[in-house]
Amino acid sequence: MARRTREEDAELIETADDLEELVQDKRQNWRANSSKARRRQRRYKNRLTQELLRMDIEHPKEND
């Protein structure tokens, strides 16, 4: 069984496609219906996006 997506996983994201591949809901098949599964996936993606923004603010890339 896959582990749930965590905020720490934001470090592994470099492109938008990485976000799609990284977000996993280990309980997706247990959800009451597909709309609740999609909602959960959307929340995972939002959490990771917020973490990416927080990481960028704390550790901005230096311009050469």
Phi and psi in degrees as GROMACS dihedral restraints (atoms count N, CA, C in turn):
[ dihedral_restraints ]
;  ai    aj    ak    al  type     phi  dphi    fc
    3     4     5     6     1   -70.2    20    10
    4     5     6     7     1   150.5    20    10
    6     7     8     9     1   -85.0    20    10
    7     8     9    10     1   159.3    20    10
    9    10    11    12     1   -71.5    20    10
   10    11    12    13     1   156.7    20    10
   12    13    14    15     1   -72.5    20    10
   13    14    15    16     1   138.0    20    10
   15    16    17    18     1  -124.0    20    10
   16    17    18    19     1   161.1    20    10
   18    19    20    21     1   -60.8    20    10
   19    20    21    22     1   -32.0    20    10
   21    22    23    24     1   -63.3    20    10
   22    23    24    25     1   -22.6    20    10
   24    25    26    27     1   -69.5    20    10
   25    26    27    28     1   -11.2    20    10
   27    28    29    30     1   -60.8    20    10
   28    29    30    31     1   -26.3    20    10
   30    31    32    33     1   -63.5    20    10
   31    32    33    34     1   -22.4    20    10
   33    34    35    36     1   -86.1    20    10
   34    35    36    37     1    -5.4    20    10
   36    37    38    39     1   -92.3    20    10
   37    38    39    40     1   125.8    20    10
   39    40    41    42     1  -120.0    20    10
   40    41    42    43     1   -29.9    20    10
   42    43    44    45     1  -131.7    20    10
   43    44    45    46     1   168.2    20    10
   45    46    47    48     1   -62.8    20    10
   46    47    48    49     1   -32.5    20    10
   48    49    50    51     1   -64.0    20    10
   49    50    51    52     1   -33.3    20    10
   51    52    53    54     1   -62.2    20    10
   52    53    54    55     1   -36.4    20    10
   54    55    56    57     1   -62.1    20    10
   55    56    57    58     1   -45.3    20    10
   57    58    59    60     1   -61.5    20    10
   58    59    60    61     1   -40.7    20    10
   60    61    62    63     1   -74.8    20    10
   61    62    63    64     1   -33.0    20    10
   63    64    65    66     1   -77.3    20    10
   64    65    66    67     1   -35.4    20    10
   66    67    68    69     1   -69.8    20    10
   67    68    69    70     1   117.8    20    10
   69    70    71    72     1  -134.7    20    10
   70    71    72    73     1   136.2    20    10
   72    73    74    75     1  -112.2    20    10
   73    74    75    76     1   106.4    20    10
   75    76    77    78     1   -67.6    20    10
   76    77    78    79     1   -14.9    20    10
   78    79    80    81     1  -107.4    20    10
   79    80    81    82     1    19.5    20    10
   81    82    83    84     1   -54.9    20    10
   82    83    84    85     1   -41.0    20    10
   84    85    86    87     1   -74.2    20    10
   85    86    87    88     1   -14.1    20    10
   87    88    89    90     1   -91.3    20    10
   88    89    90    91     1   -10.0    20    10
   90    91    92    93     1   -63.8    20    10
   91    92    93    94     1   152.0    20    10
   93    94    95    96     1   -61.1    20    10
   94    95    96    97     1   -38.3    20    10
   96    97    98    99     1  -155.5    20    10
   97    98    99   100     1   171.8    20    10
   99   100   101   102     1   -67.3    20    10
  100   101   102   103     1   -29.1    20    10
  102   103   104   105     1   -66.7    20    10
  103   104   105   106     1   -35.3    20    10
  105   106   107   108     1   -70.3    20    10
  106   107   108   109     1   -34.2    20    10
  108   109   110   111     1   -65.7    20    10
  109   110   111   112     1   -43.6    20    10
  111   112   113   114     1   -63.3    20    10
  112   113   114   115     1   -40.1    20    10
  114   115   116   117     1   -61.9    20    10
  115   116   117   118     1   -42.3    20    10
  117   118   119   120     1   -64.5    20    10
  118   119   120   121     1   -42.9    20    10
  120   121   122   123     1   -60.4    20    10
  121   122   123   124     1   -42.1    20    10
  123   124   125   126     1   -62.2    20    10
  124   125   126   127     1   -39.3    20    10
  126   127   128   129     1   -66.0    20    10
  127   128   129   130     1   -40.6    20    10
  129   130   131   132     1   -60.6    20    10
  130   131   132   133     1   -44.2    20    10
  132   133   134   135     1   -63.9    20    10
  133   134   135   136     1   -41.5    20    10
  135   136   137   138     1   -63.9    20    10
  136   137   138   139     1   -40.4    20    10
  138   139   140   141     1   -62.9    20    10
  139   140   141   142     1   -42.9    20    10
  141   142   143   144     1   -67.2    20    10
  142   143   144   145     1   -38.4    20    10
  144   145   146   147     1   -63.4    20    10
  145   146   147   148     1   -43.7    20    10
  147   148   149   150     1   -62.5    20    10
  148   149   150   151     1   -38.1    20    10
  150   151   152   153     1   -66.3    20    10
  151   152   153   154     1   -38.9    20    10
  153   154   155   156     1   -61.2    20    10
  154   155   156   157     1   -43.1    20    10
  156   157   158   159     1   -63.5    20    10
  157   158   159   160     1   -42.2    20    10
  159   160   161   162     1   -63.7    20    10
  160   161   162   163     1   -41.7    20    10
  162   163   164   165     1   -63.5    20    10
  163   164   165   166     1   -39.4    20    10
  165   166   167   168     1   -67.4    20    10
  166   167   168   169     1   -36.1    20    10
  168   169   170   171     1   -69.9    20    10
  169   170   171   172     1   -41.6    20    10
  171   172   173   174     1   -72.7    20    10
  172   173   174   175     1   -35.0    20    10
  174   175   176   177     1  -131.9    20    10
  175   176   177   178     1    71.4    20    10
  177   178   179   180     1   -66.0    20    10
  178   179   180   181     1   146.1    20    10
  180   181   182   183     1   -73.2    20    10
  181   182   183   184     1   139.7    20    10
  183   184   185   186     1   -78.6    20    10
  184   185   186   187     1   135.7    20    10
  186   187   188   189     1   -86.2    20    10
  187   188   189   190     1   128.0    20    10
